[in-house]
Amino acid sequence: MENPTPSAARDTSGIFGHPRGLTNLFFTELWERFGYYGMRALLTLFMVAPIANGGLAFDNRTAGIVYGTYTMSVYMLSIPGGFIADNFLGARAAVLWGGIIISCGYLTLAVHSPVFFYTGLVLVACGTGLLKPNISSMVGSLYSRDDDRRDAGFSLFYMGINVGALIAPIITGWLAQSDAFKEILQGWGLDPARSWHWGFAAAGIGMIIGLVVYLLQRHRLANVGHAPAPDVARPWGKLFGVLAGAAIVFGLVRLSDSNPSFAWIRYGYVVLPILAILWFGTRNDPSLKRMAAIFVFSLAAIIFWAIFEQAGSTIQLFADQLTRTEMFGYKFPSAWFQSVNSIWVISLSPLFAWLWVKLGDRQPSSPMKFTIGLFFLALSFLLMIPAARLTAEGKVSPLWLVGLFFLQTVGELCLSPVGLSTLTKLAPANLVGLVMGVWFLAAALGNKLAGVLAGEFTATDAGALAGFFQVQSIWVGVAFAALLAITPWVKKLMGTVR
């Protein structure tokens, strides 16, 4: 994507003195995330639900593989999505077409059929691959590289994401799980077991609202997201290479799922980024050294998302099967737990945005923020060890999950919006979209690992479940210590970028 113009860099006419284009991107992403998190809150529960209850009757392992493959694909396709925007459509058009495809996907999921189920997942993944990296790159393009408002702007953008993620599970969870809505369906003469698909349809309506907002406010993005000039040659050969690369990665991941003798492929998620860090980090070219830093952040993100993204699988199953879903005599859908993380994000995002601006040059470096993020993530699963042991005595208090989401949210706010901002500063000006794709590839692999790990979840053995959380907490603790040790070196790799 192009660099921001001087006028865009000085624009203070938007919310809290930010560029006014941030408002458009804020609300568009809010509704896109409404659709994504509204559907994600139901996905695992729908897959493991008995056929008599309208589900697919998958076991935990199968559901984890499907969930992980879908969420991986959503982010992995950001690489070709970023490339297509950089070299063909421009970010603005890519976001529009991505939103249209996503809407079609959610509405397809509303049809009760295994074929429509998988078709809908494919459409949502393809559309998100176009939309997700490019809306984030446009946020970065609103600011100059040395603008102190960047991290705060991404934090506000991230808060918009979580407003959508807060509302979505409440609405889709009520439609899919509540006895009240099932009674309404029965009164209409419809099968109450099909209530899941009403939740999926609501996700599609949210994305359509996002498209309307985007089109009505498109004038606010006049300075960013342009397509390449018509006389610039389109790199069709490179596009084929990018698509082929994504297909190969997808094929290898699926091979590791389907054949136990190829499970070792998963080690490549960590080994290959380490090799890239060592190769780029030993080059003399400062731009290549910055690429090494990008891979350090990406590796940390893989580890972070492998634990964090179990919210929609492991933690959702824990909430549904092992946690009391009643408060003050009112029974609520277990999908509502998926809103807790967003409540914390919305509560804490303004504080983090204010803190980074207040500290200015004294704020922790980007590598240190990532280190802090991993520390709190390790604490979150450490908290779940006693919670898991208590399940031997019956369902546990919802407060255990409230505490888990608080710790994970603190880690998330130190890593995710800061990562988006840092990568847009480290990336070459003509490769911002592609580098954002690399960032989302890290999220893809982390999501895939989250699905694989979720397959080991058990609700019938409290000791094994406690061990499940303990092992993962230890591994994240090791990653925290390693990143803390190499932080001074990473800062050197970044050069003048903080």
N, C-alpha and C positions, 0 to 999 in steps of 0.2 A: 504494500500500500504506500501511497505517497506521503511525504512528510507534511505536517500541518503548515498552512500558510502563516505568515506573521500575524495576520489579523485573527486567524483561528486561535493562535497561541495566546493572544491577549484578550480573547473573548471572556467576559465575566458576567454576561447577561443571563446565565442560566441559574439553576438552583444552587444556593450557597456560594455564589460567585464563580461557578464553573461554566464552561461553554454551554450554550443553550442546546446544542446537539445532544448533550448527555441526557436531557429530558426524554427525547425521542427514544434513544437506545435503552434508557432505564425502563420505560413502560413496555417497549416491544419485548425486551428480554424477560420482563416480569411475566407476561402472558405466555411466552414460549416455555418458560420454566414451570408455569402453572400446569401446562399440558404434560410436560415431562414428569414432574414429581407427582402429579395426580395419578398418572398411569403407573409409575414406578411403585407407589404405595400399595397398589393392588396386584402387581404382576406375580410376585412369588406366592402370595396367598391364593390367587386364582389358579396357579399351576398345581399347588398341592391340595386344593380342595377336592373332595370326592365328586365324582360325576353326578351323583344325585343332588349335590349342592351347586351344580352348574360349573364345576371346575374341570381340570384335566387329569386329576388323580396322579400326578407325577410324584416320585419319591424325592427326598431332599437333594440327593446327588444330581438327578436329572434336572430338577428345577434350578439348582445352582449353576449347572453348565449352561442351560438356556439363558438364565438371567445374566450370567457373566459374559456370554457370547454377545447377547444383545447390547448390554451396556458398553462392552468393549467396542463393538461396531459403531455405536453412536459417536464415540470419540475418535476411533481410528480413521473413519472417513473424513475427519477434519483435515487430514493431510491433502488428499485430492481436492477437498472443498476449498482449502486455502490457496492451492495452486491454480485452480480454475478461476478464482476471484482475481488473483494477482495477474493472470495472463490472458483472461478471456472476458469475464463478465464484469469485473469490478465488485467491490464489497457490497455496495448498495443493492445491486441486482441479485447477487448471490443470496443475500439475506431474504429478499422478496421470494425468490423461487424456492428457497429452502423452506420457508414458512408454508407455502402452498403445498409442497410435498408432505410436510409433517401433518398438516390438517387432514389430507387424504388418508394418511396412515392411521390416525386415531379414529377416524370415522369408519375405516375398514375393520378395526378391532371391535367396533360396536356390533358387528355381525357375529352371531354365534356359530362358529365353524372353525375347526383346526386349520384349514387352509387359509381362511381370512385372518386368523390369529398370526400365523407366521408371515403372511403377506403384509399385514399391518406393521409388524416389527421391522421388516425390511424397509418399508417406506419411511417410517419415523427415523430409522438410522441414516438413510440416505439424505433426507431433508435436513437433519441436524448437522450432518457433515458439511453441508453448504452454509448453514446459518451460523453455527456456534463459533468457529474461529474468526469469522469475518465481522460479526457484530463486536467481538472483543477487540479486534484490530482497529476498528473505527473509533472505539473509545480511546485507544492509544494515540490515534492520529489527530484527535482533538487538541492534544497538548504538545508543546515543544519538548524535546528530550530532557532539558534541564528545568522544566516547570515543577516547582515544589508541590503543585496541586495534584500531580499524577497519582500517587499512592492513595490520596484522599478520594480522588475521582473514581478509581477502581473500587475502593471500599464502598462508596455510595452506589456504584453500579452493582456491586455484589449484594448490597442490601435490597436493591430492586429485585434481584433474582430470588431472594429469600422471602419477599412479600408474596410473590407468586407461589413459592414452595410452601409457605405457611397456609395459604387459603386452600390450595388444591387438595391435600389429603382430607381436609374437613368436609369438603363438598363431595369428592369422589368416594371417600370412605363411607359417608352417610348413604349415598346412592347404592353402593355395592354391598354394604354389610348390615345396615340398620334394619331392625324388624319393622320400624315405622314405614320405611319406603317399600319394603316387601309387601306389607299389608296394602299399601296404595296400589302396587302393581296387581295384586290379587283382586282388588276391587275393580280394576280396569279390565279384568279378564286375561291378564298376562301372567306368564310363568315367573314367579318370584325368584327362582333359581337363576334366571338370566339377568339378575340385577347387576352383576359384574359389568356387563356391557353398557349399561347406562353410565357407569363411572367412566368407562373408556370414551364414550361419546362426549361427556362433559369436558374431558381433556381436549378433544378436538375443537369444541366451541371456544375454549380459552385461546387456542392458537389462532383461530379466525379473528377473535377480538384483537389479538396482537398485530395481525396483518392490517387491520383497519387503522389502528393507531399509527403504525409505521407509515402508511400511505398518506394519512392526513397531515403528518408532521415532517414529510420528506424534505421540505424546503430548509429545515434546520441542519441538514447534512449536505448542503450544497458544496462545501469545501473539502469533503472527504469521500472516499469510496468510489472514485471514478474508474471506469474501465480504461484499459490501455487505448492509446490513439488508434483510429482505424487503419492508419498506414503502418502500424507496427506488426511485424510478422508474428503469427500465433504459433507457439511451440507444440505442435500436435505430437511430435515424436516424444518429447519429454512428458507430455501428459499421459501418453500410453505407458511410458516407463513408471510414472508415479502410480497409475492404476494397477499395473502389473505388480509393483512392489507391495501395494496394499493387499492385493489378492494372495501373494505369496505368504505374507505375514498371517493373513486370515487362515490360509490353508494349513500352515504349520501349527497354529494354535488349535485348530479343529483336530488335527492329527494327534496332538498331545492329549486331547479329550477322548478320542475314540479308541486309541490303542495304548494300553498301559506301558508298553515297551518304549514308547516315545514321550513319556512323561518328563524325561530329562530336558526336553525342549524348553520347559518353563524356567530353567536356570538361566537361559539366555536373556530373559527379561532384565536380569541384573548384570550378567557378565558382559553383554555387548555394550551397554552404556559405560561400564568401567573401562573397557578397551577404548571406546571413543574418547573418554576423558583423558586417558593417558596419551593417546595419539595427538589430539588437538592441543593438549596442555604442554607438550614438548616442542611445539612449533615456535618459530620466531615471530611470525606474523601476529600482531595484536588482535586482528579480527578472528584468527583461528583460536587464539587463546580464549577469546570471549565465547567461542563455540564450545570450548571445554567447560566453561562455567555453565553454559546452557544445559549441557548434559549432566552436570552435577545436580542442578536444580531438578532436572527431569527424573533422575534416579531417585532423588528424595521424594518426588511426587509419586512415583510408582509405589514406593513403600507406604507412603501416607494413604493413598487411595485404596490400596489393598486391604487396609483395616477400616478406614472411614466408610468406604462404600459398601461394607457389609450391613449398613443401616437398612437397606432395602431387602436383605436376605436373612442373614444370621439374626440381626437385632429385631427385624420384623417378625421372624418366627418365635424368638424369645418373647416378644411382646404379646403375640397372639396365643401362644401355648403355655407360657410360664409366668405371665404377669397378670395381676388383677386389673380388669378393664371396667371397673366400677368406682364411682366417686360420689359421695353424698347420696347414695341410693340410686344414682343414675348410671346405667350401663352405656358405655360408649364404644364405637368401633375401634378395633386395635390399630387400624390404619391411621388413626389420629396421632399416634405416637410419632409419626413421620413429620408432624408439624413442630415438634419440640425443638429440634435443631434450628429451625427457622426463627422461632420465637427468640432463642438466644442470639442468633445472628442479628436480628432486627434490634434487639436491645443493646448489643455490644458494638455493632458497626459504627454508630456515631461516636462512641467513645474512642474506638481505634482510629477513626478518621481524624478526630480532634487531636489525639495523642501524637500521631505522626507529624501533623502540621505544627503542633506546639513544640515538639522536640527539634524539628527542622534537621540541621546537619548533625545533631546529637543523637538522633534516633538510631537504633540498632541497624547494622548493615543487613542487606538482603539475606546473605548466608546465615547470619545469626537469627533472623526472624524464622527461617526455615528450621533451624535447630530447635528453637523454642516450640515450633509447631509439632515436631516429632516428639518432644518431651511430653507435652500434654496429651498427645495421642497415646503414648505408652501408658500414661496414668489412667486413661479411660478404660482400657481393657484390664488393667490391674484392679480397678474398682469392680469389674464384673466377676472377679474370682469369688469373693464371698457371696455375691448375689447368686451365682450359679450353685454354690454349695447349699444355700438356703432353699433352693427349689426342691430339695429332697423332702422338705416339710410341707410343701404346697406352693401355690402361686405367691409371688413376691410383690412387694409394694411398687407402684409406678415410680416412686422417687429414685429407685436405682437407675432407671433409664433417663430420668431427668438429669441426674448427676453425670451419667455417661455423656449425654449430649452437651452438657455444659463444658466439660473438659475437651471434648472433640471440637466444639465451636471455637474455643479459645485457640486451639491449634490451627483450625481451619482459617481463622482470620489473620493469623501470623503467616500463613503459607499461600493460600489460594489467590486472593486478590493481589498480594505482593508479588507472587509469581507471574501473574499476567502483566503487571506493570514492569517488572524487571526484564522479562523477555522482550517486550517491545522496545526497551532501551538498549538491550544487548544486540538485537537483531540488525543485520544490514538493512538499509532503508528499502531496498527492492525485494526483500525476502521476509517482510514482517508476517504476511499471511502464512507462508510456509513454515516459519519458525513457530508460529502459533499452532500450526498443525503438529509439530513435534511435541509441543507442550500437551496437546490433547492426545497424542499417541501415548505419552506417559500415563495420562489419565485412563486411556483405553486398556493398557496392560495392567494397570492397578485394578481397574474394574474387573478384568478377567480373573486376576488372582483372587479378588474378593469372592467371585462366584465359585471358584475352585475350593477355596477355604470353607465357604458356606456349606459345601457338600458334606463336611465332617460334623456339622451341627447335630446334636442329639438332645432330645427333650426328655429322655427316659433314664439317663445316667448322670446324676448331679456331679459325681467325681470326674467323669470324663469331660463333662462340659466345663468344669473349673480348669482342668488341664488344657483344654482347647483355648481358653482365654489367656492362661498363663504363658503358654509357649509363644503366642503371638505378641504379648506384651514384652517378653524378653527380647525377641528379634527386633522390635521397634526400638527398644532401649539400646541395643547394639548399634543400630543405624544412627541414633541420636549421638552416641559417643563418638562415632567415626566422623560425622559431619562437624561436630564441635572441634575435633582435632585438626581437620583440614580447612577450617574457616579462614585462617590467615592466608593460605595459599589460594583459595578461591577468590578472595578479595584482590589479590595480585592479578589473577587471570582476568578479572573484570576491568582492570585499568581504571579509568576515570569514572566508570559507571558505579553508582552506589546501589 
